[in-house]
Amino acid sequence: MISKNWLKKSVLVCGIISLAACGCLSAQAPALLPQPAPAAAKPPAIALIDPADAGQWQSWAKDHGWQVVTAAAASKAIDPRVQALEAAVEDAIKKGAVDPAHVYLAGRAEAAAAVFYTISRVPDLWAAGIALGGSPQAAVDSDRLFTANFTNVPVLWVSAGADDQALAARLKAGGLNLEWRAASGTTNAAIFEWLAKHQRDEFPNEIDCETNSPTFARCYWIQMTKFDVNERNDVLPSTRFKAGTSAALDLGGFGYKPGDPGPGVLVSYLPEKYSGPLKMGDRIVELDGRPIDDARRYIELLSKATQESHAVAMVQRGKEKIRMETRIVLPRRDPVVSARVEAQYLPGDKEIQIVSRTIQEMRVTIAPHWAPDSKLYWNGLALEKIESPGCLVLTVEKELLHAVKCP
């Protein structure tokens, strides 16, 4: 059975500062996992956004033929980390080291949020995702969580937080392909068995992806290459899961762990050259006279803030209790402009149907079993008789659809 240590109370702080992952735990005895594939077959793989956690996952999987893929953490920023892991997985696939149909994204504790964020950025590499402990809230607060990108990538979130099931229900109601399970009673074997049930299809018949960045614009057999905000399409609304207010105290960029048990909120991180009033080890124990039992209570109080206002925080520093005058501040959120593509292949009609928003040009890869004699429709414009498989560059200009072979 999985012990509570996979919830990983690490000394590093990541969940509030960024989505960067934290350190690993002591090893556990591996549980019974699905039987490994025959020696001639390529093995399944666990891909980790947190390279420090590789030892624990290897101890779970090594006796069963599963591989673990990580990438060096060249940056603390989350997008470069996502790109580094993407490149590492693609390199492992190219070298034949892993089965591209069975690569699973995984993260524990603070790195659990990065599982949700990474799938939203790069949806087409993973057969499924597994988040152990932690919370996806940091990914939600990034304003970059697009539920369309989970259409073909289910996520299992196993956790023990008091409010986790309610958050999972909200995410699922918002369109995210999510299953939640309580940590109690969930075994290693059950987790790996759940993962093994899911397989990535290189050419799924239905795809749906949304992005706010040209850097992350690949969607299985479609690559969005040129964007135009004038290419509107009200048929495709945004699937962005809207963040809450994400209010904060104006005490400088301090960090804490959302799962910290208290008392109060432990200040676990301060940036270099921090000039605010807090010190490492301080605990914020009251806000405007209301006791703060733990980090979850602190988050709950701030989530109710709808406007900026004066506030008084009481901070425990050793045996001393310090009153700090501060403000509740709200983040300045820029409008999110995104592009979305929804496409399907209809085998009975031999038709490729594409609907998009904010896209002027794309690359479409025609699967071998779709050609010849398929037809393609993009936002109602037709391309007749696709004779051979391969990559096409499609462009819309003056209400006309143009197609050329990819260079």
ABEGO torsion letter per residue (X at the ends): XBBAAAAGBBABBAAAABABBBBBBBBBBBBBBBBBBBAABBBBBBBBABAAAAAAAAAAAAAAGBBBBBBBBABABAAAAAAAAAAAAAAAAAAGABBAABBBBBBBEAAAAAAAAAAAABAAABABBBBBEEBAAAAAAAGABBAAAAAABBBBBBBABAAAAAAAAAAAAAGBBBBBBBABGBBAAAAAAAAAABBBBABBABBBBBBABAABABBEABBBABBBAABBBAABBBABBBBBAGBBBBAEBBBBBAABAOBEBBBABBBBGBABABBBGBBBABBGGBBBABAAAAAAAAAABABBBBBBBBBBBEABBBBBBBBBBBBBBBBBBBBBBBBBBBAAAGBBBBBBBGBABBBBBBBAAAOBGBBBBBGGBBBBGBABBEBBBBBBBGGBBBBBBBX
